[in-house]
Amino acid sequence: MTRDSGSNSAKPSPLSRLSLNQWLALALTAIAIIFFFENRDKVEIEFLLISIRSPMWLILLVMFAVGWLTGVLMLRKRGASRK
């Protein structure tokens, strides 16, 4: 039997196998977790006649979802009108 001279080479660490997109996803996840813990205080907002008391992160998450949904609906409408 012959021995392979490269058999003693170290395996690459799991962190070195991550792609740029995976690193970006990890960084964004860390930022989201930090954001959550920094914005746990309850705030009160008023909209028309409704007053809501909720954690700041939840209000911002809902507003982000509303904005995202608005963008999706606008893109669909614009895409349908081009056909």
DSSP file with accessible surface (Angstrom, degrees, kcal/mol):
  #  RESIDUE AA STRUCTURE BP1 BP2  ACC     N-H-->O    O-->H-N    N-H-->O    O-->H-N    TCO  KAPPA ALPHA  PHI   PSI    X-CA   Y-CA   Z-CA
    1    1 A M              0   0  241      0, 0.0     2,-0.4     0, 0.0     0, 0.0   0.000 360.0 360.0 360.0 143.1    0.0    0.0    0.0
    2    2 A T        -     0   0  141      0, 0.0     2,-0.4     0, 0.0     0, 0.0  -0.808 360.0-132.0-105.8 145.0    1.1    3.5   -0.7
    3    3 A R        -     0   0  232     -2,-0.4     2,-0.5     2,-0.0     3,-0.0  -0.799  15.9-127.1 -96.9 137.6    0.5    6.3    1.6
    4    4 A D    >   -     0   0  117     -2,-0.4     3,-1.4     1,-0.1     4,-0.2  -0.704  10.6-147.0 -82.4 127.1   -0.9    9.6    0.3
    5    5 A S  G >  S+     0   0  120     -2,-0.5     3,-0.5     1,-0.3    -1,-0.1   0.729  95.8  58.4 -70.0 -16.4    1.3   12.4    1.5
    6    6 A G  G >  S+     0   0   34      1,-0.2     3,-1.5     2,-0.1    -1,-0.3   0.334  74.1  99.1 -94.3   9.4   -1.7   14.8    1.7
    7    7 A S  G <  S+     0   0   78     -3,-1.4    -1,-0.2     1,-0.3    -2,-0.1   0.723  76.7  59.1 -71.2 -17.6   -3.6   12.6    4.2
    8    8 A N  G <  S+     0   0  153     -3,-0.5    -1,-0.3    -4,-0.2    -2,-0.1   0.407  76.9 123.0 -89.5   2.6   -2.5   14.8    7.1
    9    9 A S    <   -     0   0   92     -3,-1.5     2,-0.1     1,-0.1    -3,-0.0  -0.400  66.8-113.5 -68.9 142.3   -4.1   17.9    5.7
   10   10 A A        -     0   0   93     -2,-0.1    -1,-0.1     1,-0.1    -2,-0.1  -0.456  26.9-113.4 -76.2 145.1   -6.6   19.6    8.0
   11   11 A K        -     0   0  188     -2,-0.1    -1,-0.1     1,-0.1     2,-0.1  -0.522  38.4-102.6 -73.4 145.5  -10.3   19.7    7.0
   12   12 A P        -     0   0   77      0, 0.0    -1,-0.1     0, 0.0     5,-0.0  -0.407  41.0-108.3 -68.0 144.7  -11.6   23.2    6.3
   13   13 A S    >>  -     0   0   64      1,-0.1     3,-0.8    -2,-0.1     4,-0.7  -0.341  23.9-114.4 -69.9 155.2  -13.7   24.6    9.1
   14   14 A P  G >4 S+     0   0   95      0, 0.0     3,-0.8     0, 0.0     4,-0.2   0.846 116.1  59.0 -59.4 -31.8  -17.4   24.9    8.7
   15   15 A L  G >4 S+     0   0  106      1,-0.2     3,-1.0     2,-0.2    -2,-0.0   0.830  99.6  56.1 -67.9 -29.9  -17.2   28.7    8.8
   16   16 A S  G <4 S+     0   0   76     -3,-0.8    -1,-0.2     1,-0.2    -3,-0.0   0.686 100.3  60.6 -76.4 -13.8  -14.8   28.7    5.8
   17   17 A R  G << S+     0   0  163     -3,-0.8    -1,-0.2    -4,-0.7     2,-0.2   0.485  80.0 109.6 -89.4  -3.2  -17.4   26.8    3.7
   18   18 A L    <   -     0   0   48     -3,-1.0     2,-0.1    -4,-0.2    -3,-0.0  -0.527  64.4-133.2 -76.7 139.8  -20.0   29.6    4.0
   19   19 A S     >  -     0   0   57     -2,-0.2     4,-2.2     1,-0.1     5,-0.2  -0.324  27.6-102.1 -82.6 171.6  -20.8   31.6    0.9
   20   20 A L  H  > S+     0   0  144      1,-0.2     4,-2.5     2,-0.2     5,-0.2   0.903 123.5  53.5 -61.1 -40.9  -21.1   35.4    0.9
   21   21 A N  H  > S+     0   0  126      1,-0.2     4,-2.4     2,-0.2    -1,-0.2   0.883 108.2  49.8 -63.0 -37.5  -24.9   35.1    0.9
   22   22 A Q  H  > S+     0   0   94      2,-0.2     4,-2.3     1,-0.2    -1,-0.2   0.899 110.3  49.7 -68.7 -39.7  -24.8   32.9    4.0
   23   23 A W  H  X S+     0   0  117     -4,-2.2     4,-2.5     2,-0.2    -2,-0.2   0.912 111.3  49.8 -62.7 -42.4  -22.5   35.4    5.8
   24   24 A L  H  X S+     0   0   99     -4,-2.5     4,-2.7     2,-0.2    -2,-0.2   0.918 109.9  50.6 -62.8 -42.4  -24.9   38.2    4.8
   25   25 A A  H  X S+     0   0   53     -4,-2.4     4,-2.2     1,-0.2    -2,-0.2   0.908 111.0  49.0 -62.5 -41.6  -27.9   36.2    6.1
   26   26 A L  H  X S+     0   0   89     -4,-2.3     4,-2.3     2,-0.2    -2,-0.2   0.915 111.6  48.9 -63.8 -42.3  -26.0   35.6    9.4
   27   27 A A  H  X S+     0   0   48     -4,-2.5     4,-2.4     2,-0.2    -2,-0.2   0.928 112.2  48.0 -64.7 -43.6  -25.1   39.3    9.8
   28   28 A L  H  X S+     0   0  102     -4,-2.7     4,-2.4     2,-0.2    -1,-0.2   0.877 110.7  52.0 -65.9 -36.0  -28.7   40.4    9.1
   29   29 A T  H  X S+     0   0   78     -4,-2.2     4,-2.3    -5,-0.2    -1,-0.2   0.924 109.7  49.1 -64.4 -43.4  -30.0   37.8   11.6
   30   30 A A  H  X S+     0   0   47     -4,-2.3     4,-2.5     1,-0.2    -2,-0.2   0.922 111.4  49.5 -62.6 -42.0  -27.7   39.1   14.2
   31   31 A I  H  X S+     0   0  105     -4,-2.4     4,-2.8     1,-0.2    -2,-0.2   0.912 110.3  51.0 -63.3 -41.1  -28.8   42.7   13.5
   32   32 A A  H  X S+     0   0   57     -4,-2.4     4,-2.4     2,-0.2    -1,-0.2   0.905 110.4  48.7 -63.8 -40.7  -32.4   41.7   13.7
   33   33 A I  H  X S+     0   0   89     -4,-2.3     4,-2.2     2,-0.2    -2,-0.2   0.929 112.7  47.4 -66.2 -43.6  -31.9   40.0   17.1
   34   34 A I  H  X S+     0   0  103     -4,-2.5     4,-2.1     1,-0.2    -2,-0.2   0.935 111.4  51.9 -61.9 -43.6  -30.0   43.1   18.4
   35   35 A F  H  X S+     0   0   89     -4,-2.8     4,-1.1     1,-0.2    -2,-0.2   0.919 108.5  51.8 -58.8 -43.2  -32.8   45.3   17.1
   36   36 A F  H >< S+     0   0   73     -4,-2.4     3,-0.7     1,-0.2    -1,-0.2   0.945 112.2  44.2 -59.3 -49.5  -35.4   43.2   18.9
   37   37 A F  H >< S+     0   0  110     -4,-2.2     3,-0.6     1,-0.2    -1,-0.2   0.806 112.8  51.9 -70.0 -27.7  -33.6   43.3   22.3
   38   38 A E  H 3< S+     0   0  141     -4,-2.1    -1,-0.2     1,-0.2     3,-0.2   0.680 112.3  46.1 -79.6 -17.6  -33.0   47.1   21.9
   39   39 A N  T << S+     0   0   44     -4,-1.1    18,-1.8    -3,-0.7    19,-0.2  -0.223  70.1 115.4-122.6  44.3  -36.7   47.9   21.2
   40   40 A R    <   +     0   0  145     -3,-0.6    -1,-0.1    16,-0.2    -2,-0.1   0.617  45.7 110.4 -87.6 -11.9  -38.6   45.9   23.7
   41   41 A D  S    S-     0   0  128     -3,-0.2    15,-2.0    14,-0.1     2,-0.3  -0.335  73.6-116.1 -64.2 143.8  -40.0   49.0   25.5
   42   42 A K  E     -A   55   0A 122     13,-0.2     2,-0.3    14,-0.1    -1,-0.1  -0.614  34.2-174.1 -83.7 138.7  -43.7   49.6   25.0
   43   43 A V  E     -A   54   0A  42     11,-2.8    11,-2.3    -2,-0.3     2,-0.5  -0.902  19.3-129.7-126.2 159.4  -44.8   52.7   23.1
   44   44 A E  E     -A   53   0A 112     -2,-0.3     2,-0.3     9,-0.2     9,-0.2  -0.937  24.4-177.7-113.5 129.3  -48.2   54.1   22.5
   45   45 A I  E     -A   52   0A  65      7,-2.8     7,-2.9    -2,-0.5     2,-0.4  -0.912  13.6-147.7-121.9 153.5  -49.3   55.1   19.0
   46   46 A E  E     +A   51   0A 152     -2,-0.3     2,-0.4     5,-0.2     5,-0.2  -0.983  13.9 178.9-122.1 133.5  -52.6   56.7   17.8
   47   47 A F  E >   -A   50   0A 136      3,-2.9     3,-2.7    -2,-0.4     2,-0.3  -0.968  66.8 -48.5-135.8 115.4  -54.1   56.1   14.4
   48   48 A L  T 3  S-     0   0  145     -2,-0.4     0, 0.0     1,-0.3     0, 0.0  -0.420 124.9 -22.7  55.8-114.1  -57.4   57.8   13.7
   49   49 A L  T 3  S+     0   0  179     -2,-0.3     2,-0.4    -3,-0.1    -1,-0.3   0.369 118.8  98.1-104.7   6.1  -59.4   57.1   16.8
   50   50 A I  E <   -A   47   0A 101     -3,-2.7    -3,-2.9     2,-0.0     2,-0.5  -0.797  53.1-162.9-101.5 134.4  -57.5   54.0   17.9
   51   51 A S  E     -A   46   0A  63     -2,-0.4     2,-0.4    -5,-0.2    -5,-0.2  -0.968  10.9-171.6-115.6 126.4  -54.8   54.0   20.5
   52   52 A I  E     -A   45   0A  79     -7,-2.9    -7,-2.8    -2,-0.5     2,-0.5  -0.965  12.6-162.9-122.9 133.8  -52.4   51.0   20.6
   53   53 A R  E     +A   44   0A 152     -2,-0.4    -9,-0.2    -9,-0.2   -11,-0.1  -0.969  35.3 135.4-115.4 118.2  -49.8   50.2   23.2
   54   54 A S  E     -A   43   0A  15    -11,-2.3   -11,-2.8    -2,-0.5    -2,-0.0  -0.972  59.9 -73.9-154.9 161.2  -47.3   47.7   22.0
   55   55 A P  E >>  -A   42   0A  25      0, 0.0     4,-1.8     0, 0.0     3,-0.5  -0.367  44.0-123.2 -61.4 143.0  -43.5   46.9   21.9
   56   56 A M  H 3> S+     0   0   64    -15,-2.0     4,-2.6     1,-0.2     5,-0.2   0.886 109.2  57.5 -56.0 -41.6  -41.7   49.2   19.4
   57   57 A W  H 3> S+     0   0   74    -18,-1.8     4,-2.2     1,-0.2    -1,-0.2   0.878 105.9  50.4 -62.0 -35.1  -40.3   46.2   17.4
   58   58 A L  H <> S+     0   0   67     -3,-0.5     4,-2.5   -19,-0.2    -1,-0.2   0.921 110.3  48.5 -70.0 -41.6  -43.8   44.8   16.8
   59   59 A I  H  X S+     0   0   23     -4,-1.8     4,-2.4     1,-0.2    -2,-0.2   0.936 113.6  47.0 -62.9 -44.2  -45.1   48.2   15.5
   60   60 A L  H  X S+     0   0   75     -4,-2.6     4,-2.4     1,-0.2    -1,-0.2   0.889 110.8  52.4 -65.9 -37.1  -42.1   48.6   13.2
   61   61 A L  H  X S+     0   0   95     -4,-2.2     4,-2.4    -5,-0.2    -2,-0.2   0.925 110.1  48.3 -63.9 -42.7  -42.5   45.0   12.0
   62   62 A V  H  X S+     0   0   77     -4,-2.5     4,-2.5     2,-0.2    -2,-0.2   0.927 112.1  49.0 -63.7 -42.9  -46.1   45.6   11.1
   63   63 A M  H  X S+     0   0  112     -4,-2.4     4,-2.4     1,-0.2    -1,-0.2   0.893 110.0  51.6 -66.3 -36.5  -45.3   48.8    9.3
   64   64 A F  H  X S+     0   0  143     -4,-2.4     4,-2.7     2,-0.2    -1,-0.2   0.934 110.2  49.2 -62.1 -44.4  -42.5   47.0    7.4
   65   65 A A  H  X S+     0   0   49     -4,-2.4     4,-2.8     2,-0.2    -2,-0.2   0.903 110.2  50.9 -63.5 -39.7  -45.0   44.3    6.4
   66   66 A V  H  X S+     0   0   73     -4,-2.5     4,-2.4     2,-0.2    -1,-0.2   0.934 112.5  46.5 -63.4 -45.0  -47.6   46.9    5.2
   67   67 A G  H  X S+     0   0   44     -4,-2.4     4,-2.3     2,-0.2    -2,-0.2   0.913 113.1  48.8 -63.7 -41.8  -44.9   48.6    3.1
   68   68 A W  H  X S+     0   0  161     -4,-2.7     4,-2.4     2,-0.2    -2,-0.2   0.935 111.8  48.7 -63.8 -45.1  -43.7   45.4    1.6
   69   69 A L  H  X S+     0   0   89     -4,-2.8     4,-2.7     1,-0.2     5,-0.2   0.904 109.6  52.8 -63.1 -39.7  -47.3   44.3    0.8
   70   70 A T  H  X S+     0   0   77     -4,-2.4     4,-2.4    -5,-0.2    -1,-0.2   0.930 109.9  48.6 -60.7 -44.6  -47.9   47.7   -0.8
   71   71 A G  H  X S+     0   0   34     -4,-2.3     4,-2.3     2,-0.2    -2,-0.2   0.915 111.2  49.6 -62.2 -42.7  -44.8   47.3   -3.0
   72   72 A V  H  X S+     0   0   35     -4,-2.4     4,-2.3     1,-0.2    -2,-0.2   0.934 112.1  47.9 -62.1 -45.6  -45.8   43.7   -4.0
   73   73 A L  H  X S+     0   0   94     -4,-2.7     4,-2.2     1,-0.2    -1,-0.2   0.891 111.4  50.4 -64.6 -37.8  -49.3   44.9   -4.9
   74   74 A M  H  X S+     0   0  120     -4,-2.4     4,-2.5    -5,-0.2    -1,-0.2   0.897 110.2  49.9 -67.4 -38.6  -48.0   47.8   -6.9
   75   75 A L  H  X S+     0   0  104     -4,-2.3     4,-2.7     2,-0.2    -2,-0.2   0.904 110.8  49.4 -66.6 -40.6  -45.6   45.6   -8.9
   76   76 A R  H  X S+     0   0  177     -4,-2.3     4,-2.2     2,-0.2    -2,-0.2   0.923 112.7  47.1 -63.4 -43.1  -48.4   43.2   -9.7
   77   77 A K  H  X S+     0   0  157     -4,-2.2     4,-1.9     2,-0.2    -2,-0.2   0.932 114.5  46.3 -65.0 -44.0  -50.7   45.9  -10.9
   78   78 A R  H  X S+     0   0  134     -4,-2.5     4,-1.0     1,-0.2    -2,-0.2   0.911 112.9  50.1 -66.1 -39.8  -47.9   47.5  -13.0
   79   79 A G  H  X S+     0   0   34     -4,-2.7     4,-0.6     1,-0.2     3,-0.3   0.888 110.5  50.0 -65.6 -37.2  -46.9   44.2  -14.4
   80   80 A A  H >< S+     0   0   69     -4,-2.2     3,-0.6     1,-0.2    -1,-0.2   0.866 107.2  54.3 -70.4 -32.6  -50.5   43.3  -15.4
   81   81 A S  H 3< S+     0   0   91     -4,-1.9    -1,-0.2     1,-0.2    -2,-0.2   0.724 100.9  60.5 -76.6 -17.9  -51.0   46.7  -17.1
   82   82 A R  H 3<        0   0  190     -4,-1.0    -1,-0.2    -3,-0.3    -2,-0.2   0.716 360.0 360.0 -78.9 -21.8  -47.9   46.2  -19.3
   83   83 A K    <<        0   0  223     -3,-0.6    -3,-0.0    -4,-0.6    -4,-0.0  -0.290 360.0 360.0 -76.5 360.0  -49.4   43.0  -20.9
